[in-house]
Amino acid sequence: MKITRVETLVVNLPMVIEGATPKLRDRAVTSIDVLLVRVDTDAGVSGWGESFGHRIFPATRAAIDTVLGPLCVGRDPTQISAIHDDLQRLLHGVGRNGPTIYALSGIDIALWDIAGKLAGCRSTGCSAAVRAPTCPRTRACCATARRTPSPSTPSRRSSAAIATSSCTRSPCRR
């Protein structure tokens, strides 16, 4: 399976706020922009992610549409860690903060959504597979997408998250 397209979509959501309308530079703030990321595969599976949009969504969108998205096309969407590590290395020269990291996060979330769909579980169930590796159900869930560092990258993952989690998925609910 290969990634065939990475696209962005800006959605303007109204803000329903009780009380006084918030203002920014003497202008009423009545909506917020959300930048969605869609990753399509040649198997017909699509994953959705969200990149921080707010007022800087044009920069985040440009990072996805012109740099990061094209680098994902042709890659195996189940190799989340390898894609993430490769894109992180690429971002080293442009900075690993702000719009570039927001862009990377949206792609990462979309890839996890694909992994969940392929495994027949929700994305939250797939993250449980990472946090609760002793559970037979979640261990099998998303096994190909589980975040493990590549051989050339030292582990940066926290073992605390693994140690403190418990499985809540059937059939191994505790």
Secondary structure by P-SEA (a helix, b strand, c coil): ccccbbbbbbbbbbbbccccccccccccccbbbbbbbbbbccccbbbbbbcccccaaaaaaaaaacccccccccccccaaaaaaaaaaaaacccccccaaaaaaaaaaaaaaaaaaaaacccaaaaaaaaaccccccccccccccccccccccccccccccccccccccccccc
